Amino acid sequence: MQIKYVMSSLALGVVLAISGTAQAESACKGLSKSQCGAGCTWVDSYKTKTGNKVSGYCRTKPGKAAKGAASAAKTKASKEKSKASEKKEALKEKAKKAKSKKEKQAK
């Protein structure tokens, strides 16, 4: 059960790291053409191959904030993973001690 908790915590950390990246990269999201400025670029409306019309939108310039945000998210995910590994090892050690104690009591 404790391992499930560790794995759940690890999964949650990864999800949070990914969502943090998405939030950091969406600083330009929802801006109008006149508001789309520094660090952002305007994409004009266009039609897809299937004929669907896509309205114009503001987005982060390629290679700008996206790299920094992705790097920060990777660092955060790495730290979360490290913490989860440490907790997992501590739980293993605790279980090992408890097993040893039970064996001694059984004798």
PEDA-V571321 format. One record per residue. BURIAL is # if it has 24 or more other ideal C-beta (glycine too) atoms within 12 Angstrom, else .. Layout:
burial=BURIAL
burial=BURIAL
This chain:
burial=.
burial=.
burial=.
burial=.
burial=.
burial=#
burial=.
burial=.
burial=.
burial=#
burial=.
burial=.
burial=#
burial=.
burial=.
burial=.
burial=#
burial=.
burial=.
burial=.
burial=#
burial=.
burial=.
burial=#
burial=#
burial=.
burial=#
burial=#
burial=.
burial=.
burial=.
burial=.
burial=.
burial=.
burial=.
burial=.
burial=.
burial=.
burial=.
burial=#
burial=.
burial=.
burial=.
burial=.
burial=.
burial=.
burial=.
burial=.
burial=.
burial=.
burial=.
burial=.
burial=.
burial=.
burial=.
burial=.
burial=.
burial=#
burial=#
burial=#
burial=.
burial=.
burial=.
burial=.
burial=#
burial=#
burial=.
burial=.
burial=#
burial=.
burial=.
burial=.
burial=#
burial=.
burial=.
burial=#
burial=#
burial=.
burial=.
burial=#
burial=.
burial=.
burial=.
burial=#
burial=.
burial=.
burial=.
burial=.
burial=.
burial=.
burial=.
burial=.
burial=.
burial=.
burial=.
burial=.
burial=.
burial=.
burial=.
burial=.
burial=.
burial=.
burial=.
burial=.
burial=.
burial=.
burial=.
